[in-house]
Amino acid sequence: MKHRIIAVLLVLCLCASLASTVAAAEPTLETSVDLDQLVEHATSMYKHLEAGDKYDSVVNTNAGCVGMGIMGWIGSSALQLLKWCASSEKGGDPEYCRSVLGDSLYNEVVNAPVAIASTLMPNWNYWRYRTFSGAELEAARTLLGSEVGIRAQRALARCCILTQAQHGWNAGVRTESALIYYCSAENHYGEGSVKNFMKAVRTALGLSENDLILSLDQFHQGTMDAAAAGTVSTLNYRTKVYKYLTKTLGLPSGPDQGGSVNNSGTPFTDLPDPDHWAYDAIIWAYTSTPQVTGGTSPTTFSPDATLTRAEAMTFLWAASGRPEPISKENPFQDTKETNWFYTSVLWAVENGYTGGTTPTTFSPTGSVSTAEMLTFLWAFAGRPVSGGSENPFSDVKEDNYFYAPVVWAYNDGILVGNEGTGTELGPMNPSTRAYVVTYLYRCFLNQFG
C-alpha cells in the first residue's frame, strides 16, 4: 500500500511538472516583449503625435471637451490625470496642485467621481463636455509642465500603455512595434470600438479571428487595405504612427523592413516628402471616407496650385460627410443647380459658414484667400473663442473681418507656421491646395480627435 501511494504521488508530481513545463512554454506578453522598452517607445510616440512633444499640452478642442497631456487624455481620462497629480498615493503633490489650480478647480478635481470602465482606464461620462476657461487652461498647463505633472503623466501613461498592450496581445498581435501600433488604435478608437477596427483589418488580410498578426508591416498593410475598402477611417494617423515607429524610432517592421508597404496609399507622383508639413494632410484628404478630394489628374495632386472658392467649400462639405442641405434657398445668381458645387454652397449658406462675396454672388471661380479659408473653418468650428489671444501678424487688425478666425487659427494650431513672413500673414494671398487641406486636416483633428 505504501509503495502504491508513493507511485501515485510520483505520477502526480510528474504530471504537475509537465503541466508547469507546458505553461512556461506558452508565450505571454511579459515573456515575449521587453515591457519597459515598449512603454518607453509608446510613450515617445504618444508624446510626439498627441502632444507635439510637450508635456504641458492642454486644449479645449479635443472631441468637444478638454484634452491634455502626452496621451491626449480627454474627458474623464483628463480628470483622472489631474487626480493623479493631486494624489500623494500616486506620487502627486496635493498642496502644489492646489496652489497652481486654485481652490475651485482643485476641489472639483479631487471631489469629482470618475466612473471606471476597466481596471485602469476611466470612461468619459463625467467631464464629457467639460471645457476650460482661459485661466484654467493656463493653470493646467503650468501643472502638467511641472515635475509633479510630468511624473503623473509618465505613471498614468505606463498603466494605460500596458493595459492597451495586453489587449493587443489578447487580440493576437505580436512583436513590440505591432503592439504599439495597436495601442495607438485603441487610444484613438476606444477599447470597445477598436474591436471593429481589428475585425476590419483581419477581413482585409483574409485572417480568421484566431490567426496572429505577426508584424507591423502586416498590420499596417491590413489597415490600408481596410481603408481602401471603406471599413477603416483615419488612415492618415495610422500612417503617421507607422512612420514614427519605423523611421524615428527605427523599430523593425517585419521581414521586409517596410519595403512591401505602400506608405502613400495614393496614385500621386508629385507628393511632397513624407516629412513635409502637408504630406499627412494630403494622405488624409485622399483616403478619407468620403474622400475630401482626389487629384488634379489621375497621377497628380498639384499641392502648389491655387484653389477656387467653390473648390474650398466643396472640400469642407466633403470632409463633413457630404450632407444634404435641408433648404433649397439659394441667394447666389452665380451658383446654379447644374453646377458641381451647388450642393456644397447651399449647405454652407444654410449653416452660416459663408455669406458670399456679396448678398447675391458667391464668386465660385475666384481664388480663395487665406483669410477666407480660415473664416470658413472658424465658422464651421462654431466661431470659438481662441484658447489664447496672441497675434504676431502686423497685417491682421482687430477691425478686420478675419481677425477672430486668424487669432483662433494661430493659437489653436490650425496654421502651418510658415505662412507669410512670420510677422505678416498675407491674408489676401490666394491659398494653395496643400495649405487648404492642411487647414482642414488640423481643424478636423481638433474638432473630432
C-alpha positions as CSV (number, residue, x, y, z in Angstrom):
1,M,0.0,0.0,0.0
2,K,2.8,2.3,0.9
3,H,4.6,1.7,-2.4
4,R,1.3,2.3,-4.3
5,I,0.8,5.7,-2.6
6,I,4.4,6.7,-3.4
7,A,3.8,5.6,-7.0
8,V,0.7,7.7,-7.3
9,L,2.5,10.7,-5.8
10,L,5.3,10.3,-8.3
11,V,2.8,10.3,-11.1
12,L,1.1,13.4,-9.8
13,C,4.4,15.2,-9.4
14,L,5.4,14.2,-13.0
15,C,2.1,15.5,-14.3
16,A,2.4,18.7,-12.4
17,S,6.0,19.1,-13.7
18,L,4.8,18.5,-17.3
19,A,1.9,21.0,-16.8
20,S,4.3,23.5,-15.5
21,T,6.7,23.0,-18.4
22,V,3.8,23.4,-20.9
23,A,2.6,26.6,-19.1
24,A,6.1,28.0,-19.0
25,A,6.5,27.4,-22.7
26,E,3.3,29.2,-23.6
27,P,4.3,32.7,-24.7
28,T,2.9,35.7,-22.9
29,L,3.2,39.4,-23.3
30,E,5.6,39.5,-20.3
31,T,7.8,36.7,-21.6
32,S,7.8,37.8,-25.2
33,V,8.3,41.6,-25.1
34,D,10.6,43.9,-23.1
35,L,7.8,45.8,-21.4
36,D,10.0,48.7,-20.2
37,Q,11.2,49.3,-23.7
38,L,7.7,49.0,-25.1
39,V,6.4,51.6,-22.6
40,E,9.4,53.9,-23.4
41,H,8.7,53.7,-27.2
42,A,5.0,54.0,-26.9
43,T,5.3,57.0,-24.5
44,S,7.6,58.7,-27.0
45,M,5.2,58.1,-29.8
46,Y,2.2,59.5,-27.9
47,K,4.2,62.5,-26.7
48,H,5.3,63.3,-30.2
49,L,2.0,62.7,-32.1
50,E,-0.6,63.6,-29.4
51,A,1.1,66.5,-27.6
52,G,3.7,67.9,-30.1
53,D,6.5,66.8,-27.7
54,K,5.1,69.0,-24.9
55,Y,4.0,67.7,-21.5
56,D,2.0,70.9,-21.0
57,S,-0.4,70.3,-23.9
58,V,-3.9,71.3,-22.9
59,V,-6.6,72.1,-25.5
60,N,-10.4,72.7,-25.5
61,T,-10.9,71.3,-28.9
62,N,-10.3,67.5,-28.5
63,A,-13.6,65.7,-29.3
64,G,-15.6,68.6,-27.8
65,C,-14.0,68.6,-24.4
66,V,-10.8,69.4,-22.7
67,G,-7.8,67.2,-23.7
68,M,-4.4,67.2,-22.1
69,G,-1.1,65.6,-21.6
70,I,1.2,63.3,-23.6
71,M,-1.5,60.8,-24.5
72,G,-4.1,63.4,-25.3
73,W,-6.3,62.3,-22.4
74,I,-9.8,63.6,-22.8
75,G,-12.9,63.9,-20.7
76,S,-12.8,61.8,-17.6
77,S,-9.4,60.5,-18.6
78,A,-8.2,64.1,-18.3
79,L,-9.9,64.3,-14.9
80,Q,-8.1,61.1,-13.9
81,L,-4.7,62.6,-14.8
82,L,-5.4,65.7,-12.7
83,K,-6.5,63.4,-9.8
84,W,-3.1,61.6,-10.0
85,C,-1.3,65.0,-9.9
86,A,-3.3,65.7,-6.7
87,S,-2.9,62.3,-5.1
88,S,0.1,61.7,-2.8
89,E,-0.6,58.0,-3.1
90,K,0.1,58.3,-6.9
91,G,3.2,60.3,-6.4
92,G,1.4,63.6,-6.7
93,D,1.6,66.7,-4.6
94,P,-1.8,67.9,-3.3
95,E,-0.6,71.2,-1.9
96,Y,1.3,72.2,-5.0
97,C,-1.6,71.1,-7.2
98,R,-4.0,73.3,-5.1
99,S,-1.6,76.3,-5.4
100,V,-1.5,76.0,-9.2
101,L,-5.1,75.1,-10.0
102,G,-6.7,77.3,-7.4
103,D,-9.3,76.2,-4.8
104,S,-12.3,76.0,-7.2
105,L,-10.7,73.7,-9.9
106,Y,-8.7,71.7,-7.3
107,N,-11.8,70.9,-5.3
108,E,-13.7,69.9,-8.4
109,V,-10.8,67.6,-9.4
110,V,-10.4,65.8,-6.1
111,N,-14.1,65.5,-5.4
112,A,-15.4,64.6,-8.8
113,P,-16.4,60.9,-9.4
114,V,-14.6,59.0,-12.1
115,A,-16.7,56.1,-13.5
116,I,-14.3,53.2,-14.2
117,A,-14.9,51.4,-17.4
118,S,-12.0,49.0,-17.0
119,T,-9.3,48.3,-14.4
120,L,-7.1,51.3,-15.3
121,M,-8.9,53.3,-17.9
122,P,-11.8,55.6,-17.0
123,N,-14.6,56.3,-19.4
124,W,-15.5,59.9,-20.1
125,N,-19.2,60.0,-18.9
126,Y,-18.2,62.7,-16.5
127,W,-16.4,65.7,-18.0
128,R,-17.5,64.5,-21.4
129,Y,-18.3,68.1,-22.3
130,R,-16.1,69.9,-19.8
131,T,-14.0,72.7,-21.3
132,F,-11.6,75.1,-19.5
133,S,-11.7,78.9,-19.3
134,G,-8.5,80.7,-20.3
135,A,-7.3,80.9,-16.7
136,E,-8.0,77.2,-16.2
137,L,-6.1,76.3,-19.4
138,E,-3.0,78.2,-18.2
139,A,-3.2,76.7,-14.7
140,A,-3.5,73.2,-16.1
141,R,-0.5,73.8,-18.5
142,T,1.6,75.0,-15.6
143,L,0.7,72.0,-13.6
144,L,1.4,69.4,-16.3
145,G,4.7,71.1,-17.3
146,S,5.9,70.9,-13.7
147,E,7.8,68.0,-12.2
148,V,4.6,66.8,-10.5
149,G,2.7,66.9,-13.7
150,I,5.4,65.1,-15.7
151,R,5.7,62.4,-13.1
152,A,1.9,61.8,-13.1
153,Q,1.8,61.6,-16.9
154,R,4.6,59.1,-17.1
155,A,3.0,56.9,-14.4
156,L,-0.5,57.1,-15.9
157,A,0.9,56.5,-19.4
158,R,2.6,53.4,-18.2
159,C,-0.6,52.0,-16.8
160,C,-2.6,52.8,-19.9
161,I,0.1,51.5,-22.3
162,L,0.5,48.2,-20.5
163,T,-3.3,47.7,-20.4
164,Q,-3.6,48.5,-24.2
165,A,-0.6,46.2,-25.0
166,Q,-2.3,43.4,-23.1
167,H,-5.5,43.9,-25.0
168,G,-3.4,43.8,-28.2
169,W,-1.7,40.6,-27.2
170,N,-5.1,39.1,-26.4
171,A,-6.2,40.1,-29.9
172,G,-3.4,38.2,-31.4
173,V,-0.9,41.0,-32.1
174,R,2.7,40.0,-31.8
175,T,6.0,42.0,-31.8
176,E,6.7,45.2,-30.0
177,S,6.2,47.6,-33.0
178,A,2.9,45.9,-33.9
179,L,1.7,46.1,-30.3
180,I,2.5,49.8,-30.1
181,Y,0.6,50.3,-33.4
182,Y,-2.4,48.5,-31.7
183,C,-2.0,50.8,-28.7
184,S,-2.4,53.9,-30.8
185,A,-5.5,52.4,-32.4
186,E,-7.1,51.7,-29.1
187,N,-6.2,55.1,-27.8
188,H,-7.9,56.7,-30.8
189,Y,-11.0,54.5,-31.2
190,G,-11.5,53.4,-27.6
191,E,-11.5,49.9,-26.0
192,G,-14.9,49.0,-27.4
193,S,-14.6,50.3,-31.0
194,V,-11.1,49.1,-31.6
195,K,-12.6,45.6,-31.9
196,N,-14.4,46.7,-35.1
197,F,-11.1,48.1,-36.3
198,M,-9.3,44.8,-35.7
199,K,-12.2,42.9,-37.4
200,A,-11.8,45.1,-40.5
201,V,-8.1,44.6,-40.6
202,R,-8.4,40.8,-40.3
203,T,-11.0,40.7,-43.0
204,A,-8.8,42.8,-45.3
205,L,-5.9,40.4,-44.6
206,G,-8.0,37.3,-45.1
207,L,-7.3,36.2,-41.5
208,S,-9.6,34.4,-39.1
209,E,-10.1,35.7,-35.6
210,N,-7.6,33.0,-34.4
211,D,-4.8,34.0,-36.8
212,L,-1.9,36.0,-35.4
213,I,-0.8,39.4,-36.7
214,L,3.0,38.8,-36.7
215,S,4.5,42.1,-37.9
216,L,3.9,45.8,-38.1
217,D,4.1,45.6,-41.9
218,Q,1.3,43.1,-42.0
219,F,-0.8,45.2,-39.6
220,H,-0.3,48.4,-41.5
221,Q,-1.0,46.8,-44.8
222,G,-4.2,45.3,-43.5
223,T,-5.2,48.8,-42.2
224,M,-4.5,50.3,-45.6
225,D,-6.5,47.6,-47.4
226,A,-9.4,48.1,-44.9
227,A,-9.3,51.8,-45.6
228,A,-9.4,51.3,-49.3
229,A,-12.5,49.1,-48.7
230,G,-14.1,51.9,-46.7
231,T,-14.2,49.9,-43.4
232,V,-11.5,51.9,-41.6
233,S,-11.1,55.7,-41.3
234,T,-8.2,57.9,-40.0
235,L,-5.7,56.2,-42.3
236,N,-3.6,59.3,-42.1
237,Y,-3.0,58.9,-38.4
238,R,-2.2,55.2,-38.7
239,T,0.4,56.1,-41.4
240,K,1.8,58.7,-39.1
241,V,2.2,56.1,-36.4
242,Y,3.8,53.7,-38.8
243,K,6.4,56.3,-40.0
244,Y,7.2,57.3,-36.4
245,L,7.8,53.7,-35.3
246,T,9.9,52.7,-38.3
247,K,11.7,56.0,-39.2
248,T,12.0,57.9,-36.0
249,L,12.4,55.0,-33.6
250,G,13.9,52.6,-36.1
251,L,11.8,49.6,-34.9
252,P,11.7,46.6,-37.1
253,S,8.5,46.4,-39.1
254,G,8.8,42.9,-40.4
255,P,10.8,40.6,-42.7
256,D,10.8,43.2,-45.5
257,Q,11.5,46.2,-43.2
258,G,8.6,48.1,-44.6
259,G,9.5,47.6,-48.3
260,S,6.3,45.8,-49.1
261,V,4.1,48.6,-47.7
262,N,2.8,51.4,-50.0
263,N,3.1,54.2,-47.4
264,S,1.4,56.7,-49.6
265,G,-1.8,54.9,-50.5
266,T,-2.3,57.4,-53.4
267,P,-1.5,57.3,-57.1
268,F,0.2,60.7,-57.0
269,T,3.7,61.2,-58.3
270,D,4.0,64.8,-57.1
271,L,3.6,64.2,-53.4
272,P,6.0,66.2,-51.1
273,D,8.5,64.3,-49.0
274,P,6.8,62.3,-46.1
275,D,8.4,64.7,-43.6
276,H,6.8,67.7,-45.4
277,W,4.2,69.7,-43.4
278,A,1.4,68.9,-45.9
279,Y,2.1,65.2,-46.5
280,D,-0.2,63.8,-43.8
281,A,-3.0,66.2,-44.7
282,I,-2.9,65.2,-48.4
283,I,-3.0,61.5,-47.5
284,W,-6.0,62.2,-45.2
285,A,-7.8,64.2,-47.9
286,Y,-7.4,61.5,-50.5
287,T,-8.1,58.4,-48.3
288,S,-10.9,59.8,-46.1
289,T,-14.3,58.3,-46.4
290,P,-16.0,60.1,-48.0
291,Q,-13.0,61.4,-50.0
292,V,-12.2,65.1,-49.4
293,T,-10.5,65.5,-52.7
294,G,-9.0,63.5,-55.5
295,G,-6.2,64.8,-57.6
296,T,-6.0,67.3,-60.4
297,S,-5.2,64.3,-62.7
298,P,-5.1,60.5,-62.2
299,T,-1.5,60.8,-61.1
300,T,-1.1,64.4,-59.7
301,F,-2.3,66.2,-56.7
302,S,-0.8,69.6,-57.6
303,P,-0.1,70.8,-54.0
304,D,1.1,74.2,-55.0
305,A,-1.9,75.0,-57.3
306,T,-4.3,77.7,-56.0
307,L,-7.8,76.8,-55.1
308,T,-11.1,78.4,-56.0
309,R,-13.8,79.4,-53.5
310,A,-16.0,76.6,-55.0
311,E,-13.3,74.0,-54.5
312,A,-12.6,75.1,-51.0
313,M,-16.2,75.0,-50.0
314,T,-16.6,71.6,-51.6
315,F,-13.6,70.3,-49.7
316,L,-15.2,71.4,-46.4
317,W,-18.5,69.9,-47.4
318,A,-16.9,66.5,-48.3
319,A,-14.9,66.5,-45.1
320,S,-18.2,66.9,-43.2
321,G,-19.6,63.8,-44.9
322,R,-21.3,65.4,-47.9
323,P,-24.5,66.2,-46.1
324,E,-27.7,67.3,-48.0
325,P,-28.9,70.8,-47.2
326,I,-32.3,70.9,-45.7
327,S,-33.3,74.1,-47.5
328,K,-33.0,74.8,-51.2
329,E,-32.9,78.5,-50.8
330,N,-30.1,79.9,-53.0
331,P,-29.3,83.6,-52.8
332,F,-26.5,83.5,-55.4
333,Q,-27.0,84.3,-59.0
334,D,-23.7,82.7,-60.0
335,T,-24.5,79.4,-58.4
336,K,-26.8,77.2,-60.5
337,E,-28.4,73.8,-59.8
338,T,-26.4,72.4,-62.6
339,N,-23.0,73.4,-61.1
340,W,-21.0,70.7,-59.4
341,F,-20.5,72.9,-56.3
342,Y,-24.2,73.7,-56.0
343,T,-25.0,71.4,-53.0
344,S,-21.9,72.3,-51.1
345,V,-22.5,76.0,-51.4
346,L,-26.2,75.7,-50.3
347,W,-25.1,73.6,-47.3
348,A,-22.6,76.2,-46.3
349,V,-25.0,79.1,-46.6
350,E,-27.7,77.2,-44.7
351,N,-25.3,76.6,-41.8
352,G,-23.8,80.1,-41.8
353,Y,-20.3,79.2,-43.0
354,T,-20.3,81.7,-45.8
355,G,-22.4,84.7,-46.9
356,G,-20.8,85.1,-50.3
357,T,-18.7,87.9,-51.6
358,T,-22.0,90.0,-52.0
359,P,-25.6,89.3,-50.9
360,T,-26.2,87.8,-54.4
361,T,-22.8,86.4,-55.5
362,F,-20.6,83.6,-54.3
363,S,-17.8,84.1,-56.8
364,P,-17.1,80.4,-57.2
365,T,-14.2,80.7,-59.6
366,G,-12.4,83.3,-57.6
367,S,-9.3,82.2,-55.7
368,V,-9.9,81.5,-52.0
369,S,-7.7,83.6,-49.8
370,T,-6.1,82.6,-46.6
371,A,-8.4,84.9,-44.7
372,E,-11.5,83.5,-46.4
373,M,-10.5,79.9,-45.8
374,L,-9.7,80.4,-42.1
375,T,-13.0,82.3,-41.7
376,F,-14.9,79.4,-43.3
377,L,-13.3,77.0,-40.9
378,W,-13.8,79.2,-37.9
379,A,-17.5,79.4,-38.7
380,F,-17.6,75.7,-39.2
381,A,-16.0,75.1,-35.8
382,G,-18.7,77.2,-34.1
383,R,-16.9,80.6,-34.1
384,P,-14.9,79.6,-31.0
385,V,-13.1,82.0,-28.7
386,S,-9.4,81.0,-29.0
387,G,-7.6,79.4,-26.1
388,G,-5.0,82.2,-26.5
389,S,-5.0,85.8,-27.7
390,E,-1.6,86.1,-29.3
391,N,-1.5,87.7,-32.7
392,P,2.0,88.1,-34.3
393,F,0.8,89.5,-37.6
394,S,1.0,93.2,-38.3
395,D,-1.4,92.9,-41.2
396,V,-4.2,91.3,-39.1
397,K,-6.0,94.2,-37.3
398,E,-8.8,94.0,-34.8
399,D,-11.3,95.7,-37.2
400,N,-10.6,93.1,-40.0
401,Y,-13.5,90.6,-40.6
402,F,-10.9,87.8,-40.4
403,Y,-9.3,88.9,-37.1
404,A,-11.0,86.4,-34.8
405,P,-10.6,83.5,-37.2
406,V,-6.8,84.2,-37.7
407,V,-6.2,84.5,-33.9
408,W,-8.1,81.3,-33.4
409,A,-6.2,79.5,-36.1
410,Y,-2.8,80.8,-34.8
411,N,-3.4,79.9,-31.2
412,D,-5.2,76.6,-31.8
413,G,-2.6,75.1,-34.2
414,I,-4.5,75.4,-37.4
415,L,-1.9,77.5,-39.2
416,V,1.1,75.6,-40.6
417,G,3.6,78.2,-39.3
418,N,5.3,79.2,-42.5
419,E,2.6,81.4,-43.9
420,G,3.7,84.9,-44.9
421,T,6.9,86.3,-43.3
422,G,6.3,85.4,-39.7
423,T,5.3,89.0,-38.8
424,E,2.9,89.4,-41.8
425,L,0.4,86.7,-42.7
426,G,-0.6,87.9,-46.2
427,P,-4.3,87.2,-45.5
428,M,-5.4,88.3,-49.0
429,N,-3.0,85.9,-50.8
430,P,-4.5,83.0,-52.6
431,S,-4.3,79.7,-50.7
432,T,-2.9,76.6,-52.3
433,R,-4.4,73.1,-52.3
434,A,-1.7,72.0,-49.8
435,Y,-2.5,74.7,-47.4
436,V,-6.3,74.3,-47.6
437,V,-6.2,70.5,-47.0
438,T,-3.8,71.1,-44.1
439,Y,-6.1,73.7,-42.5
440,L,-9.0,71.3,-42.9
441,Y,-7.0,68.4,-41.6
442,R,-5.9,70.2,-38.4
443,C,-9.3,71.6,-37.9
444,F,-10.9,68.2,-38.1
445,L,-8.3,66.7,-35.8
446,N,-9.0,69.4,-33.2
447,Q,-12.8,69.0,-33.6
448,F,-13.1,65.2,-33.6
449,G,-9.8,63.9,-32.4
